[in-house]
Amino acid sequence: MQLYNTADAYRPLYAHLMDVTKVNTEHILLTEAMANRDVERAVLLNYEHRAHSIDNLTEALMQEQAELTS
């Protein structure tokens, strides 16, 4: 929960870019990996999930910068 709360400040910046179905699927897969105590899979899925968020945030910030400079 702490990690989720940490992202609260940034999430509104890229929420419009999120594929909610994909995000929900990633959460389900993460939960299943944790329930199965599959640490390697959970770590990999978490890394991929964070990477998608970083990609969306980067895109949103680049769009905002382009709007400010045009």
PyMOL CGO cylinders between C-alpha atoms (Angstrom):
from pymol import cmd
from pymol.cgo import CYLINDER

trace = [
    CYLINDER, 0.00, 0.00, 0.00, 2.88, 2.36, 0.73, 0.3, 1, 1, 1, 1, 1, 1,
    CYLINDER, 2.88, 2.36, 0.73, 4.17, 2.02, -2.85, 0.3, 1, 1, 1, 1, 1, 1,
    CYLINDER, 4.17, 2.02, -2.85, 0.70, 2.75, -4.23, 0.3, 1, 1, 1, 1, 1, 1,
    CYLINDER, 0.70, 2.75, -4.23, 0.38, 5.84, -2.02, 0.3, 1, 1, 1, 1, 1, 1,
    CYLINDER, 0.38, 5.84, -2.02, 3.81, 7.04, -3.11, 0.3, 1, 1, 1, 1, 1, 1,
    CYLINDER, 3.81, 7.04, -3.11, 2.58, 7.13, -6.71, 0.3, 1, 1, 1, 1, 1, 1,
    CYLINDER, 2.58, 7.13, -6.71, -0.54, 9.15, -5.82, 0.3, 1, 1, 1, 1, 1, 1,
    CYLINDER, -0.54, 9.15, -5.82, 1.15, 12.44, -6.66, 0.3, 1, 1, 1, 1, 1, 1,
    CYLINDER, 1.15, 12.44, -6.66, 2.06, 11.26, -10.16, 0.3, 1, 1, 1, 1, 1, 1,
    CYLINDER, 2.06, 11.26, -10.16, -0.88, 9.09, -11.17, 0.3, 1, 1, 1, 1, 1, 1,
    CYLINDER, -0.88, 9.09, -11.17, -3.16, 11.98, -12.22, 0.3, 1, 1, 1, 1, 1, 1,
    CYLINDER, -3.16, 11.98, -12.22, -0.48, 13.12, -14.67, 0.3, 1, 1, 1, 1, 1, 1,
    CYLINDER, -0.48, 13.12, -14.67, -0.65, 9.91, -16.68, 0.3, 1, 1, 1, 1, 1, 1,
    CYLINDER, -0.65, 9.91, -16.68, -4.02, 8.38, -15.80, 0.3, 1, 1, 1, 1, 1, 1,
    CYLINDER, -4.02, 8.38, -15.80, -5.39, 9.27, -19.22, 0.3, 1, 1, 1, 1, 1, 1,
    CYLINDER, -5.39, 9.27, -19.22, -2.68, 7.12, -20.82, 0.3, 1, 1, 1, 1, 1, 1,
    CYLINDER, -2.68, 7.12, -20.82, -3.31, 4.04, -18.69, 0.3, 1, 1, 1, 1, 1, 1,
    CYLINDER, -3.31, 4.04, -18.69, -4.80, 0.89, -20.17, 0.3, 1, 1, 1, 1, 1, 1,
    CYLINDER, -4.80, 0.89, -20.17, -7.02, 0.00, -17.21, 0.3, 1, 1, 1, 1, 1, 1,
    CYLINDER, -7.02, 0.00, -17.21, -7.63, -3.54, -18.44, 0.3, 1, 1, 1, 1, 1, 1,
    CYLINDER, -7.63, -3.54, -18.44, -3.87, -4.12, -18.69, 0.3, 1, 1, 1, 1, 1, 1,
    CYLINDER, -3.87, -4.12, -18.69, -3.27, -2.60, -15.24, 0.3, 1, 1, 1, 1, 1, 1,
    CYLINDER, -3.27, -2.60, -15.24, -5.96, -4.80, -13.68, 0.3, 1, 1, 1, 1, 1, 1,
    CYLINDER, -5.96, -4.80, -13.68, -4.53, -7.90, -15.37, 0.3, 1, 1, 1, 1, 1, 1,
    CYLINDER, -4.53, -7.90, -15.37, -1.06, -7.02, -14.06, 0.3, 1, 1, 1, 1, 1, 1,
    CYLINDER, -1.06, -7.02, -14.06, -2.49, -6.66, -10.53, 0.3, 1, 1, 1, 1, 1, 1,
    CYLINDER, -2.49, -6.66, -10.53, -4.22, -10.03, -10.78, 0.3, 1, 1, 1, 1, 1, 1,
    CYLINDER, -4.22, -10.03, -10.78, -1.04, -11.73, -12.01, 0.3, 1, 1, 1, 1, 1, 1,
    CYLINDER, -1.04, -11.73, -12.01, 0.97, -10.10, -9.21, 0.3, 1, 1, 1, 1, 1, 1,
    CYLINDER, 0.97, -10.10, -9.21, -1.56, -11.25, -6.62, 0.3, 1, 1, 1, 1, 1, 1,
    CYLINDER, -1.56, -11.25, -6.62, -1.52, -14.79, -8.00, 0.3, 1, 1, 1, 1, 1, 1,
    CYLINDER, -1.52, -14.79, -8.00, 2.28, -14.91, -7.96, 0.3, 1, 1, 1, 1, 1, 1,
    CYLINDER, 2.28, -14.91, -7.96, 2.33, -13.75, -4.35, 0.3, 1, 1, 1, 1, 1, 1,
    CYLINDER, 2.33, -13.75, -4.35, -0.39, -16.22, -3.36, 0.3, 1, 1, 1, 1, 1, 1,
    CYLINDER, -0.39, -16.22, -3.36, 1.68, -18.98, -4.95, 0.3, 1, 1, 1, 1, 1, 1,
    CYLINDER, 1.68, -18.98, -4.95, 4.79, -17.70, -3.17, 0.3, 1, 1, 1, 1, 1, 1,
    CYLINDER, 4.79, -17.70, -3.17, 6.49, -17.41, -6.54, 0.3, 1, 1, 1, 1, 1, 1,
    CYLINDER, 6.49, -17.41, -6.54, 8.97, -14.72, -5.58, 0.3, 1, 1, 1, 1, 1, 1,
    CYLINDER, 8.97, -14.72, -5.58, 10.84, -14.64, -8.88, 0.3, 1, 1, 1, 1, 1, 1,
    CYLINDER, 10.84, -14.64, -8.88, 7.62, -14.20, -10.87, 0.3, 1, 1, 1, 1, 1, 1,
    CYLINDER, 7.62, -14.20, -10.87, 6.27, -11.57, -8.48, 0.3, 1, 1, 1, 1, 1, 1,
    CYLINDER, 6.27, -11.57, -8.48, 9.49, -9.57, -8.72, 0.3, 1, 1, 1, 1, 1, 1,
    CYLINDER, 9.49, -9.57, -8.72, 9.50, -9.80, -12.52, 0.3, 1, 1, 1, 1, 1, 1,
    CYLINDER, 9.50, -9.80, -12.52, 5.83, -8.82, -12.79, 0.3, 1, 1, 1, 1, 1, 1,
    CYLINDER, 5.83, -8.82, -12.79, 6.32, -5.93, -10.38, 0.3, 1, 1, 1, 1, 1, 1,
    CYLINDER, 6.32, -5.93, -10.38, 9.30, -4.69, -12.38, 0.3, 1, 1, 1, 1, 1, 1,
    CYLINDER, 9.30, -4.69, -12.38, 7.28, -4.83, -15.60, 0.3, 1, 1, 1, 1, 1, 1,
    CYLINDER, 7.28, -4.83, -15.60, 4.30, -3.12, -13.98, 0.3, 1, 1, 1, 1, 1, 1,
    CYLINDER, 4.30, -3.12, -13.98, 6.48, -0.28, -12.67, 0.3, 1, 1, 1, 1, 1, 1,
    CYLINDER, 6.48, -0.28, -12.67, 8.14, 0.06, -16.07, 0.3, 1, 1, 1, 1, 1, 1,
    CYLINDER, 8.14, 0.06, -16.07, 4.74, 0.54, -17.73, 0.3, 1, 1, 1, 1, 1, 1,
    CYLINDER, 4.74, 0.54, -17.73, 3.91, 3.26, -15.20, 0.3, 1, 1, 1, 1, 1, 1,
    CYLINDER, 3.91, 3.26, -15.20, 7.25, 4.96, -15.81, 0.3, 1, 1, 1, 1, 1, 1,
    CYLINDER, 7.25, 4.96, -15.81, 6.65, 4.80, -19.57, 0.3, 1, 1, 1, 1, 1, 1,
    CYLINDER, 6.65, 4.80, -19.57, 3.24, 6.44, -19.15, 0.3, 1, 1, 1, 1, 1, 1,
    CYLINDER, 3.24, 6.44, -19.15, 4.57, 9.13, -16.84, 0.3, 1, 1, 1, 1, 1, 1,
    CYLINDER, 4.57, 9.13, -16.84, 7.46, 9.88, -19.19, 0.3, 1, 1, 1, 1, 1, 1,
    CYLINDER, 7.46, 9.88, -19.19, 5.06, 10.19, -22.13, 0.3, 1, 1, 1, 1, 1, 1,
    CYLINDER, 5.06, 10.19, -22.13, 2.74, 12.49, -20.16, 0.3, 1, 1, 1, 1, 1, 1,
    CYLINDER, 2.74, 12.49, -20.16, 5.61, 14.74, -19.11, 0.3, 1, 1, 1, 1, 1, 1,
    CYLINDER, 5.61, 14.74, -19.11, 6.93, 14.89, -22.67, 0.3, 1, 1, 1, 1, 1, 1,
    CYLINDER, 6.93, 14.89, -22.67, 3.47, 15.84, -23.94, 0.3, 1, 1, 1, 1, 1, 1,
    CYLINDER, 3.47, 15.84, -23.94, 3.21, 18.55, -21.30, 0.3, 1, 1, 1, 1, 1, 1,
    CYLINDER, 3.21, 18.55, -21.30, 6.65, 19.90, -22.18, 0.3, 1, 1, 1, 1, 1, 1,
    CYLINDER, 6.65, 19.90, -22.18, 5.76, 19.94, -25.90, 0.3, 1, 1, 1, 1, 1, 1,
    CYLINDER, 5.76, 19.94, -25.90, 2.58, 21.90, -25.12, 0.3, 1, 1, 1, 1, 1, 1,
    CYLINDER, 2.58, 21.90, -25.12, 4.55, 24.43, -23.07, 0.3, 1, 1, 1, 1, 1, 1,
    CYLINDER, 4.55, 24.43, -23.07, 7.17, 24.97, -25.75, 0.3, 1, 1, 1, 1, 1, 1,
    CYLINDER, 7.17, 24.97, -25.75, 4.82, 25.24, -28.72, 0.3, 1, 1, 1, 1, 1, 1,
]
cmd.load_cgo(trace, "trace")
